Amino acid sequence: MALNPRFAGQRLVAHASSNNIHTLELFLDYVCPFSKKMFDTVYDSVFPVVKEKYPDKVQFIFPDCKLRPLHIQPWHPSSTLVHEAGAAVLRVSPEKFWPFSKALFDQQKDYFDVNVVNETRNKTYERLAKLAGGVGVDEKKIYILLKVSDEPGKGGELNTGNQVTDDVKLMVKANRLTGVHVTPTVLFNGVVEGGIASSFSKEDWEQWLEKNVA
């Protein structure tokens, strides 16, 4: 499966020139506790195993492949905002997407409903830009992409969005075509792999990889 070059930073691959590689697509939401559990296990414990044992056999794409960089869950109102930040990082420093995602999952509770309900949208963007700055991304560039102006646009437009709005439209349009609803959901070579759960430990992943990739 191909990944739109715009979102190439999503790939987590141990061998850059790999051919005939298996693909695990992780449909995750930054403000989903179960997504955090899966991300932490994959990023901290499973990918080192892949680099050691299967560097030319498997890659991870977060949250999913083709045109879809992020999987927004709209019942979490802040989900759109945090995923916009991910899209901004993909534009500014795509090589920092995974470290940024790690930092955001580590701080995910800061973006839960109770912790954002009384702040403005742009204030949330400021915090997200600062978080990106903490992993070496240009904080100012991220905020410029995310900030929503309080001035009407050309022709008196009021729904002006920000500079990653078109990316979000692309994400949502493509995600709707997959039928994936629950996060986390894992696709293995394009097919939902119901045998992988957020509760998977490193050992569970190793057993699964041995059976399906080795």
Order of alpha helices (4+ residues) and beta strands (2+ residues): beta-beta-alpha-alpha-beta-alpha-alpha-alpha-alpha-alpha-alpha-beta-beta-alpha
